[in-house]
Amino acid sequence: MTTEIRVPQLPESVADATLVAWHKQPGDSVRRDDNLADLETDKVVLEVPAPANGVLREVKIKSGTTVTSGQVLAIFEEGAAASASSVPAAAGSAGSADAVGARSAPAPALAAKTAAAQAASRSSEALSPAVRRLVEENSLDAGAIPASGRDGRLTKSDVVDFLAKRSSGASTGAQAGARSAESAPAARAPSIPAAARPPAPAGARAEQRVPMTRLRQRIAQRLVEAQSTQALLTSFNEVDLTAVQELRARHKDRFEKERGVKLGFMSFFVKACIEALKKFPVVNASVDGSDIVYHEYYDIGVAVSTERGLMVPIVRDADAKSFAAIESEIAQYAKKAREGTIAIEDLTGGTFTITNGGVFGSLMSTPIVNSPQSAILGMHKIQERPMVVNGQIAIRPMMYLAVTYDHRIIDGREAVQFLVAVKEGLEDPGRMLLGI
């Protein structure tokens, strides 16, 4: 039975998608739920699964094409098997004897080839879209690349490192991929990401023109919209994290053992922000035309940096969740975002956002509001500094905090008091736990 493979229904907020790459070609046998192609939207990468076991007969849309919901991508034949005609024939009639010899190859050899192809297919299924694309573009054997990811998963950095070593002519001889690269013609050298390419010779003035990904385009559009439609202003304060650090040090081992997740800093900041938002609800509000919409729930966005760009998954109803639940949810979202498996629903909505530039070493910055929200909290690097405590100089772990807010609805007084409330909650975390 012949079936049309169509673009899945895109979410209401997404108008179209880009067909990034085909993972199966016409004539290929596929199994149910095999990934046929990747579709990149403004927010996430979507996979197009095979509806059943069968053969991909025809591809209707080329890679790089913009597509919309319901558009026909390919023709699929359910229950069919790959025919011999799908194997490229030898050039010219003179090669017919060789072709006959190939068709009459011993069954064990054919079975071995089939098993190898299936093994390669299985190994590719476990890869994230970004890793799979890099492996296929450079004709690599994923099984030959050392993996450093969780549960033995191959990460993009693993592939980049492998390509960098191969391109530099490293003579380890331990990896089949490296040996094949050395024997390949120079014209077929792999396309290595910019991060892995060696620096240009001194005095060179090379340039590269690389199109923005859809996600990067969307990020750029949203940031420009926020700057042009909101009256943004940033206020700063600093917080002494001595109490939080002592609390974590005292309970982190038992917390991880009993809750199954590490006790990080982010759950403290989420809880402190929620307590402050309850005191100053306008900071949790948004503008809709000439109206102010006060949200009586707390869906906190936590910015996550990925190879494709910044994503903001949402911890919904964070006020009703424990420290362990918040830490677990953030960790799961971060893993899914970096693997390219996060859903659009995970990124939609949110009433307030927290971003942590401190993990990259930022000491102070002015974050941009995640529109249509009205405020965002910026965390920064924890740095020991001399502080006056009870008339004495003491070394304390200090962090600068920044809150950028939409001055159209949030006055400076409310923004500053909100930031002070966050500071007080972090400097005396027992108050948050007791709800006072």
C-alpha positions as CSV (number, residue, x, y, z in Angstrom):
1,M,0.0,0.0,0.0
2,T,1.4,3.4,-1.0
3,T,1.3,6.2,1.6
4,E,2.1,9.9,1.4
5,I,4.6,11.1,4.0
6,R,3.5,14.6,5.0
7,V,4.8,17.4,7.2
8,P,3.3,16.8,10.7
9,Q,0.9,19.3,12.1
10,L,3.0,22.2,13.4
11,P,2.0,24.0,16.6
12,E,-0.2,27.1,16.2
13,S,2.8,29.4,16.9
14,V,4.9,27.9,14.2
15,A,4.1,28.9,10.5
16,D,6.6,26.7,8.7
17,A,9.7,24.6,9.0
18,T,12.9,23.8,7.0
19,L,13.6,20.3,5.8
20,V,17.2,20.1,7.1
21,A,18.2,16.6,5.9
22,W,16.9,13.3,4.6
23,H,18.2,10.2,6.6
24,K,16.7,7.7,4.1
25,Q,17.0,7.8,0.3
26,P,14.6,6.4,-2.4
27,G,14.8,2.6,-2.4
28,D,15.9,2.3,1.2
29,S,14.1,-0.2,3.4
30,V,12.9,1.3,6.7
31,R,11.3,0.1,9.8
32,R,8.4,1.6,11.7
33,D,9.3,4.8,13.5
34,D,12.7,5.1,11.8
35,N,13.5,8.8,11.3
36,L,13.1,9.7,7.7
37,A,14.0,13.4,7.9
38,D,14.6,16.3,10.2
39,L,12.4,19.4,10.2
40,E,13.8,22.5,11.9
41,T,11.4,25.1,13.2
42,D,12.0,28.4,15.0
43,K,12.3,26.5,18.3
44,V,13.1,22.8,17.9
45,V,14.1,20.0,15.5
46,L,11.2,17.7,14.6
47,E,11.6,14.1,13.3
48,V,9.5,12.6,10.5
49,P,9.0,8.9,11.5
50,A,8.2,6.1,9.1
51,P,4.5,5.0,9.6
52,A,5.3,1.3,9.2
53,N,7.9,-1.2,7.8
54,G,8.4,-0.7,4.1
55,V,10.4,1.2,1.5
56,L,10.8,4.9,0.8
57,R,9.9,5.1,-2.9
58,E,10.2,8.8,-3.8
59,V,11.3,12.0,-2.2
60,K,9.2,15.0,-3.2
61,I,11.0,17.8,-1.3
62,K,14.8,18.5,-1.4
63,S,16.8,19.4,1.7
64,G,16.9,23.1,2.6
65,T,13.3,23.7,1.4
66,T,10.8,25.5,3.5
67,V,7.6,23.4,4.1
68,T,4.3,23.9,5.9
69,S,1.9,21.6,7.8
70,G,0.4,18.8,5.6
71,Q,2.8,19.3,2.7
72,V,3.8,16.0,0.9
73,L,7.4,15.2,1.6
74,A,7.7,11.7,0.1
75,I,6.0,8.5,-1.2
76,F,6.2,5.5,1.1
77,E,5.3,1.9,0.2
78,E,4.2,-0.1,3.3
79,G,5.2,-3.7,3.6
80,A,7.5,-3.6,0.5
81,A,11.1,-4.6,0.4
82,A,14.0,-2.9,-1.3
83,S,14.3,-4.1,-4.9
84,A,17.4,-5.0,-6.8
85,S,16.7,-2.1,-9.1
86,S,17.4,0.3,-6.3
87,V,21.0,-0.9,-6.3
88,P,23.1,1.2,-8.8
89,A,23.9,-0.8,-11.9
90,A,27.3,-1.2,-13.4
91,A,28.1,1.4,-16.0
92,G,27.7,0.1,-19.6
93,S,26.6,-3.3,-20.9
94,A,30.2,-4.6,-20.8
95,G,29.8,-4.9,-17.0
96,S,26.9,-7.3,-17.2
97,A,28.9,-10.3,-16.3
98,D,30.2,-8.6,-13.2
99,A,26.6,-7.6,-12.3
100,V,25.4,-11.2,-12.6
101,G,28.3,-12.3,-10.4
102,A,27.3,-9.7,-7.8
103,R,23.7,-10.9,-7.9
104,S,24.8,-14.5,-7.4
105,A,27.0,-13.6,-4.4
106,P,26.9,-16.2,-1.6
107,A,24.1,-15.9,0.8
108,P,26.4,-15.7,3.9
109,A,28.2,-12.7,2.4
110,L,24.9,-11.0,1.6
111,A,23.6,-11.7,5.0
112,A,26.7,-10.2,6.6
113,K,26.3,-7.0,4.5
114,T,22.6,-6.8,5.6
115,A,23.5,-7.3,9.2
116,A,26.2,-4.6,9.0
117,A,23.7,-2.2,7.4
118,Q,21.2,-2.9,10.1
119,A,23.8,-2.3,12.8
120,A,24.7,1.0,11.2
121,S,21.1,2.0,11.1
122,R,20.6,1.0,14.8
123,S,23.6,3.1,15.8
124,S,22.3,6.1,14.0
125,E,18.9,6.0,15.7
126,A,20.5,6.7,19.1
127,L,22.1,9.9,17.8
128,S,20.7,13.4,18.4
129,P,19.8,15.2,15.2
130,A,22.8,17.5,15.4
131,V,25.2,14.6,15.9
132,R,23.5,12.5,13.2
133,R,23.8,15.3,10.7
134,L,27.5,15.8,11.4
135,V,28.2,12.0,11.2
136,E,26.4,11.7,7.9
137,E,27.8,14.8,6.3
138,N,31.3,13.5,6.9
139,S,30.6,9.8,6.1
140,L,31.7,8.7,9.5
141,D,31.2,5.4,11.4
142,A,29.6,6.4,14.6
143,G,30.7,3.2,16.3
144,A,34.4,4.2,15.7
145,I,34.2,7.5,17.5
146,P,34.9,7.5,21.3
147,A,31.7,8.6,23.1
148,S,31.8,10.7,26.3
149,G,28.1,11.4,26.8
150,R,25.8,10.1,29.4
151,D,25.0,6.3,29.1
152,G,27.7,6.1,26.3
153,R,25.9,8.5,24.0
154,L,27.9,10.2,21.3
155,T,27.9,14.0,21.6
156,K,28.6,16.7,19.0
157,S,31.9,17.6,20.7
158,D,33.0,14.0,20.4
159,V,32.5,14.1,16.6
160,V,34.2,17.6,16.3
161,D,37.2,16.3,18.3
162,F,37.4,13.2,16.1
163,L,37.3,15.3,12.9
164,A,39.9,17.7,14.3
165,K,42.3,14.9,15.1
166,R,41.7,13.3,11.7
167,S,42.2,16.6,9.8
168,S,45.5,17.3,11.6
169,G,46.9,14.0,10.4
170,A,47.2,12.4,13.8
171,S,48.9,9.0,13.3
172,T,47.2,7.1,16.1
173,G,46.0,4.4,13.7
174,A,43.4,3.3,16.3
175,Q,40.3,4.4,14.5
176,A,39.1,3.1,11.1
177,G,37.6,6.5,10.3
178,A,41.0,8.1,10.6
179,R,42.7,5.6,8.3
180,S,40.0,5.9,5.7
181,A,40.3,9.7,5.7
182,E,44.1,9.5,5.1
183,S,43.5,7.3,2.0
184,A,40.7,9.4,0.6
185,P,41.3,11.9,-2.3
186,A,41.9,15.4,-1.2
187,A,38.8,16.6,-3.1
188,R,36.6,14.6,-0.7
189,A,38.0,16.1,2.6
190,P,35.2,16.3,5.2
191,S,33.5,19.5,6.0
192,I,34.7,20.3,9.5
193,P,32.8,22.8,11.7
194,A,34.5,26.2,12.2
195,A,35.1,25.4,15.8
196,A,37.3,22.4,14.8
197,R,39.2,24.0,11.9
198,P,42.8,24.9,12.5
199,P,43.5,28.7,12.6
200,A,44.2,30.4,9.3
201,P,47.9,31.2,8.5
202,A,49.2,34.5,9.8
203,G,48.2,37.3,7.6
204,A,45.4,35.5,5.9
205,R,42.1,37.4,5.5
206,A,39.7,34.5,5.0
207,E,35.9,34.9,5.4
208,Q,33.1,32.5,5.7
209,R,29.4,33.2,5.0
210,V,27.1,30.8,6.9
211,P,23.3,31.2,6.9
212,M,21.7,31.6,10.3
213,T,19.7,28.6,11.5
214,R,16.0,29.1,12.0
215,L,16.5,29.1,15.7
216,R,19.1,31.8,15.5
217,Q,16.9,33.9,13.2
218,R,14.0,33.6,15.6
219,I,16.2,34.5,18.6
220,A,17.4,37.6,16.7
221,Q,13.9,38.6,15.8
222,R,12.6,38.2,19.4
223,L,15.5,40.2,20.8
224,V,15.0,43.0,18.4
225,E,11.2,43.0,19.0
226,A,11.8,43.2,22.8
227,Q,14.2,46.1,22.4
228,S,11.9,48.0,20.1
229,T,8.5,47.4,21.8
230,Q,9.4,47.5,25.5
231,A,10.9,50.2,27.7
232,L,13.7,48.1,29.1
233,L,15.7,49.2,32.2
234,T,18.1,47.2,34.4
235,S,18.7,47.4,38.1
236,F,21.5,45.7,40.0
237,N,22.2,44.4,43.5
238,E,24.5,41.8,45.0
239,V,23.8,38.8,47.2
240,D,25.9,37.0,49.8
241,L,25.5,33.3,49.1
242,T,27.2,32.1,52.3
243,A,24.0,30.7,53.8
244,V,23.0,28.9,50.5
245,Q,26.5,27.4,50.1
246,E,26.5,26.2,53.7
247,L,23.0,24.7,53.4
248,R,24.0,22.9,50.2
249,A,27.3,21.6,51.6
250,R,25.5,20.3,54.7
251,H,22.7,18.4,52.9
252,K,23.7,17.8,49.2
253,D,25.0,14.2,49.7
254,R,21.8,13.1,51.6
255,F,19.6,15.1,49.2
256,E,21.1,13.4,46.1
257,K,20.9,10.0,47.8
258,E,17.3,10.3,48.8
259,R,16.0,12.4,45.9
260,G,18.1,11.1,43.0
261,V,19.1,14.5,41.8
262,K,21.9,17.0,42.7
263,L,21.0,20.0,44.8
264,G,22.1,23.0,42.7
265,F,21.8,26.7,43.0
266,M,19.0,27.2,40.5
267,S,16.2,25.7,42.7
268,F,17.1,28.3,45.4
269,F,16.9,31.1,42.9
270,V,13.6,29.8,41.5
271,K,12.1,29.7,45.0
272,A,13.5,33.1,45.9
273,C,12.0,34.6,42.8
274,I,8.6,33.1,43.3
275,E,8.5,34.5,46.9
276,A,9.4,37.9,45.5
277,L,6.9,37.7,42.6
278,K,4.2,37.0,45.2
279,K,5.0,40.3,46.9
280,F,5.3,42.2,43.6
281,P,2.8,40.6,41.2
282,V,3.3,43.2,38.5
283,V,6.8,41.7,37.8
284,N,4.9,38.5,37.0
285,A,2.5,40.3,34.6
286,S,2.6,41.0,30.9
287,V,1.2,43.7,28.6
288,D,-1.6,42.9,26.1
289,G,-2.5,45.9,24.1
290,S,-3.6,48.5,26.6
291,D,-4.2,45.9,29.3
292,I,-2.0,44.5,32.0
293,V,-2.4,40.7,32.5
294,Y,-1.7,39.6,36.0
295,H,-0.7,35.9,36.1
296,E,-1.8,34.2,39.2
297,Y,0.5,31.2,38.6
298,Y,4.2,30.9,38.4
299,D,5.6,29.3,35.2
300,I,9.3,30.0,35.5
301,G,11.5,29.9,32.4
302,V,15.1,28.8,32.9
303,A,17.5,29.7,30.0
304,V,19.6,26.8,28.7
305,S,22.5,27.3,26.3
306,T,22.7,24.7,23.5
307,E,24.7,24.2,20.3
308,R,21.8,25.6,18.3
309,G,21.3,28.6,20.5
310,L,19.5,29.8,23.7
311,M,16.4,27.9,24.7
312,V,14.0,28.7,27.6
313,P,12.1,25.6,28.8
314,I,9.4,26.3,31.3
315,V,9.0,24.9,34.9
316,R,5.2,25.1,35.2
317,D,3.5,25.8,38.6
318,A,7.0,26.1,40.1
319,D,5.5,27.4,43.3
320,A,3.9,24.1,44.0
321,K,7.0,22.0,43.4
322,S,9.8,21.0,45.8
323,F,13.4,21.8,45.4
324,A,14.0,18.2,44.2
325,A,11.2,18.4,41.6
326,I,12.6,21.7,40.3
327,E,16.2,20.5,40.0
328,S,15.0,17.3,38.3
329,E,12.8,19.1,35.8
330,I,15.6,21.6,34.9
331,A,18.1,18.8,34.4
332,Q,15.7,16.9,32.2
333,Y,14.9,19.9,30.1
334,A,18.6,20.8,29.7
335,K,19.4,17.3,28.5
336,K,16.5,17.3,26.0
337,A,17.4,20.7,24.7
338,R,21.1,19.8,24.1
339,E,20.1,16.5,22.5
340,G,17.6,18.3,20.2
341,T,14.6,16.3,21.5
342,I,12.8,19.0,23.4
343,A,9.2,19.7,22.4
344,I,7.8,23.0,21.4
345,E,5.3,22.7,24.3
346,D,8.2,22.7,26.7
347,L,9.3,26.1,25.5
348,T,5.9,27.8,25.2
349,G,4.5,30.2,27.8
350,G,6.2,31.3,30.9
351,T,5.6,34.3,33.2
352,F,9.1,35.1,34.3
353,T,12.6,34.0,33.3
354,I,16.0,33.3,35.0
355,T,19.2,33.2,33.0
356,N,22.6,32.3,34.4
357,G,25.6,33.9,32.6
358,G,27.8,33.0,35.6
359,V,28.4,29.5,34.2
360,F,30.4,31.2,31.4
361,G,32.2,33.5,33.8
362,S,30.1,36.6,33.3
363,L,30.5,39.0,36.3
364,M,27.8,41.4,35.3
365,S,25.4,41.8,32.4
366,T,22.0,43.3,31.4
367,P,19.7,40.4,30.2
368,I,17.0,41.1,27.7
369,V,13.4,40.4,28.6
370,N,11.8,37.3,27.1
371,S,8.8,38.9,25.5
372,P,5.8,39.0,26.2
373,Q,7.1,38.6,29.8
374,S,7.9,41.8,31.6
375,A,11.0,41.0,33.6
376,I,14.0,38.7,33.7
377,L,16.6,37.9,36.4
378,G,20.2,37.6,35.5
379,M,22.5,35.5,37.7
380,H,26.3,35.9,37.5
381,K,29.6,34.4,38.6
382,I,30.1,33.7,42.3
383,Q,33.2,35.5,43.3
384,E,34.8,35.8,46.8
385,R,35.2,39.4,47.8
386,P,36.0,41.3,51.0
387,M,32.8,42.5,52.6
388,V,32.1,44.4,55.8
389,V,30.0,42.1,58.1
390,N,29.1,43.3,61.6
391,G,31.8,45.9,61.5
392,Q,34.5,43.3,60.4
393,I,36.0,42.6,57.0
394,A,35.2,39.0,55.9
395,I,35.6,37.1,52.6
396,R,32.2,36.2,51.3
397,P,30.9,34.4,48.1
398,M,29.2,37.3,46.3
399,M,27.1,37.4,43.2
400,Y,25.8,40.4,41.3
401,L,22.1,40.1,40.4
402,A,20.4,42.0,37.6
403,V,16.7,42.5,36.9
404,T,15.8,43.9,33.5
405,Y,12.1,45.0,33.4
406,D,9.6,46.7,31.2
407,H,9.3,50.2,32.6
408,R,5.9,50.6,30.9
409,I,4.2,48.7,33.7
410,I,6.9,48.1,36.3
411,D,8.2,51.2,38.2
412,G,11.7,51.5,39.4
413,R,10.6,51.2,43.1
414,E,8.9,47.8,42.4
415,A,11.8,46.5,40.4
416,V,14.3,47.4,43.1
417,Q,12.2,46.1,45.9
418,F,11.6,42.9,44.0
419,L,15.4,42.5,43.6
420,V,15.9,43.2,47.3
421,A,13.3,40.5,48.2
422,V,15.2,38.0,46.0
423,K,18.4,39.0,47.8
424,E,16.8,38.6,51.3
425,G,15.4,35.2,50.4
426,L,18.8,33.9,49.3
427,E,20.7,35.3,52.2
428,D,18.3,33.7,54.6
429,P,17.0,30.6,52.8
430,G,15.4,29.3,56.0
431,R,12.7,31.9,55.5
432,M,11.8,30.4,52.1
433,L,11.5,27.0,53.6
434,L,9.3,28.2,56.4
435,G,7.3,30.5,54.2
436,I,7.9,33.6,56.2
